[in-house]
Amino acid sequence: MNRFRKPPSAKPARAYNLIVAARFRELSQLVPALRLKMTVMIILGILTGFSEMVGITFLVSLVFLLGQQGPVSGSAVAWLPAFFGGIDLSLSKPVLIGILIGSILFRIFLGCANSLIASAVNHRISDSMRDRLYAKVLTMPFQRFQDYERSDLINVIATESYAVSSAHASLVRLGVNFGTIVIFGVGMLIMAWPIALLGLAFGFIHNFTLGFFAGAYRRLGSSALAAVEALTQLSWTTLQTLKAVKSFGLENRHQQLFETLSSDVGQTWRRSDWMGATTSLLSEILTFGVILTIILSSEFLPVDFKAALSATILLYRLQPHIKGFDSQILSLYEMEASLQNVLALLAEKDDIKQTAQGEKVTRLAEAIVFHEVSFVYERANAPAVHDLSFSIRAGETTALTGPSGSGKTTILNMILDLNPPTQGMITIDGRDLATIDRSSWLELLSVSGQDVELMEGTVLDNIRFRRDISEQDIRWAADVACATEFINDLPYGFDEWLGDEAIRLSGGQRQRIGLARALAGRPQILLLDEATSALDEETEMRVFSAMKEDAGRTLIVVSHRPAVARLMKNRIDLRPPAPTSKLG
Ligand SMILES: Nc1ncnc2c1ncn2[C@@H]1O[C@H](COP(=O)(O)OP(=O)(O)OP(=O)(O)O)[C@@H](O)[C@H]1O
């Protein structure tokens, strides 16, 4: 089985900040027009930071103005604001208040606009990721799909797809934090360069110290993912096999297993919270240290008191940005495992037959012919089908017989174009199946098997199976499949609701719904893979004689029952020829 979970790359990037470039490269592959969206959001974020800085400096100025001795109203102040250092600005109190209120409102407006844009962009990214991942499941070759754990696929589509928008949001926040740090830094440099230098040193120490946590965050991300995957897998298999679980009396065993896995999940989240709290505490301690350093050394610093005050407040306000910058980098490490899963699924190649434009077919006129066809499943030691040549004539009935494992289902899958031959060729009226348009070919075909995949919905929904088929055709198909007789006995008849397991139906009833589903599209070619194996002999014969009345259909039947094989005009036997005796 192909597990999504990949071990994190053996060695983290040498410089821990380089993860930003790696994530950006991955996101550029996944999100079109990434640069434009990010740039707009980062500029808005930086402007928010800028207006905050202006607000702070003017607030300090206002406080000083209000604290002046004597009458202040209408007076001009020559020393304000501190932020502009030596520039002699004369601002009256009302102007100062106006600028302050304006910058606060501007910041609120920008912050709000940025949140709305970020939310819209993130949802768009998540929507498109989910759509693309779901589409990939539908378009990858069927054999590749069979290699995946179903629960892993559900996890990736429904949950891990969010990692892409989260990584995008983190990169934007990083850009905003970085831009704000630069702007605040320049402001501080103009006001009080010694404090700016202290701030710069603080930033580097902060970044360096939190870098020690990168590996732990990366491991935490992949173990959280592994724990969630294990829990989903257990829940999924329990639901799938509940009857067996109950029949074997394994309820307590499953409950214990679930509790263990569930506590693993809880533990990884708790560890994540602890790590978050530890890095946050470390960040606060570092901030406290640098502010204490400024206070203790203020007497010796060649800085004007007002400017020092503004710069210190700026430094204090800068701390969340520095902390944000580093915690975003750490979260980029944490989401690595999920992102790798999304990338791995999207990297699956599409089934070329599904995307290629082949020649269209409208009917089978002559025959389906296998020319020395072999098929080997991936990682299988022996071919499932070896060097097989036969012909299935249009409009005739053919039985495909042979012992279990002789390749009957594999042959039907090849006719359905799910498994292209590894060697040899299948022709449709003389044309290579590989060059024929897949959807036009599938329009001629229908298949019904031993296990019918029922879905949640009514009996009618299950026969229609999301195709445009009239109710009249559905009722006709149910008649031919001898299903009407039991459907009419259901409390709501064709409108009876069936759960995805349709537990209330017997095996034979499920098969008749599957058969009606296959017949409802009035296919020219019908493939039945043990599709009536659960019916009693009498009903089975009635089904086949009803189907025979619809002349002109090419019928290919796989059945272990000799009576069914005898009903067919032709027979292809996959039994290996008996070895000839060499005695004498
Ligand atoms: N997805 C798969 N991957 C690997 N091997 C497979 C796969 N599906 C089938 N096989 C192998 O291919 C061979 C043929 O299988 P197939 O299901 O076609 O046989 P069959 O004749 O239909 O059997 P039965 O009568 O039991 O349904 C078997 O040996 C089987 O184990």
The ligand as an SDF file (V2000), in Angstrom:
LIG
                    3D

 31 33  0  0  0  0  0  0  0  0999 V2000
   -4.9450   -5.0070   -7.8890 N   0  0  0  0  0  0  0  0  0  0  0  0
   -4.2200   -6.1110   -8.0010 C   0  0  0  0  0  0  0  0  0  0  0  0
   -2.8930   -6.0750   -7.7420 N   0  0  0  0  0  0  0  0  0  0  0  0
   -2.1340   -7.1710   -7.8480 C   0  0  0  0  0  0  0  0  0  0  0  0
   -2.6040   -8.3770   -8.2480 N   0  0  0  0  0  0  0  0  0  0  0  0
   -3.9180   -8.4770   -8.5340 C   0  0  0  0  0  0  0  0  0  0  0  0
   -4.7930   -7.3570   -8.4180 C   0  0  0  0  0  0  0  0  0  0  0  0
   -6.0370   -7.7620   -8.7720 N   0  0  0  0  0  0  0  0  0  0  0  0
   -5.9420   -9.0890   -9.0880 C   0  0  0  0  0  0  0  0  0  0  0  0
   -4.6810   -9.5040   -8.9430 N   0  0  0  0  0  0  0  0  0  0  0  0
   -4.1660  -10.8590   -9.2310 C   0  0  0  0  0  0  0  0  0  0  0  0
   -4.3960  -11.1400  -10.6020 O   0  0  0  0  0  0  0  0  0  0  0  0
   -4.7870  -12.4850  -10.7770 C   0  0  0  0  0  0  0  0  0  0  0  0
   -6.1180  -12.5290  -11.5370 C   0  0  0  0  0  0  0  0  0  0  0  0
   -7.1150  -11.9460  -10.7450 O   0  0  0  0  0  0  0  0  0  0  0  0
   -8.6160  -11.8010  -11.2430 P   0  0  0  0  0  0  0  0  0  0  0  0
   -9.3670  -11.0840  -10.1860 O   0  0  0  0  0  0  0  0  0  0  0  0
   -8.6210  -11.2430  -12.5970 O   0  0  0  0  0  0  0  0  0  0  0  0
   -9.0550  -13.3350  -11.2980 O   0  0  0  0  0  0  0  0  0  0  0  0
  -10.4990  -13.9700  -11.4920 P   0  0  0  0  0  0  0  0  0  0  0  0
  -10.3550  -15.0220  -12.5130 O   0  0  0  0  0  0  0  0  0  0  0  0
  -11.5010  -12.9040  -11.7670 O   0  0  0  0  0  0  0  0  0  0  0  0
  -10.7240  -14.5810  -10.0640 O   0  0  0  0  0  0  0  0  0  0  0  0
  -12.1170  -14.9480   -9.3180 P   0  0  0  0  0  0  0  0  0  0  0  0
  -12.8120  -15.9860  -10.1240 O   0  0  0  0  0  0  0  0  0  0  0  0
  -11.6550  -15.4690   -8.0070 O   0  0  0  0  0  0  0  0  0  0  0  0
  -12.8880  -13.6580   -9.2040 O   0  0  0  0  0  0  0  0  0  0  0  0
   -4.8780  -13.0830   -9.3820 C   0  0  0  0  0  0  0  0  0  0  0  0
   -3.7140  -13.8350   -9.1620 O   0  0  0  0  0  0  0  0  0  0  0  0
   -4.9400  -11.9040   -8.4520 C   0  0  0  0  0  0  0  0  0  0  0  0
   -4.2990  -12.1890   -7.2430 O   0  0  0  0  0  0  0  0  0  0  0  0
  1  2  1  0
  2  3  1  0
  2  7  2  0
  3  4  2  0
  4  5  1  0
  5  6  2  0
  6  7  1  0
  6 10  1  0
  7  8  1  0
  8  9  2  0
  9 10  1  0
 10 11  1  0
 11 12  1  0
 11 30  1  0
 12 13  1  0
 13 14  1  0
 13 28  1  0
 14 15  1  0
 15 16  1  0
 16 17  2  0
 16 18  1  0
 16 19  1  0
 19 20  1  0
 20 21  2  0
 20 22  1  0
 20 23  1  0
 23 24  1  0
 24 25  2  0
 24 26  1  0
 24 27  1  0
 28 29  1  0
 28 30  1  0
 30 31  1  0
M  END
$$$$
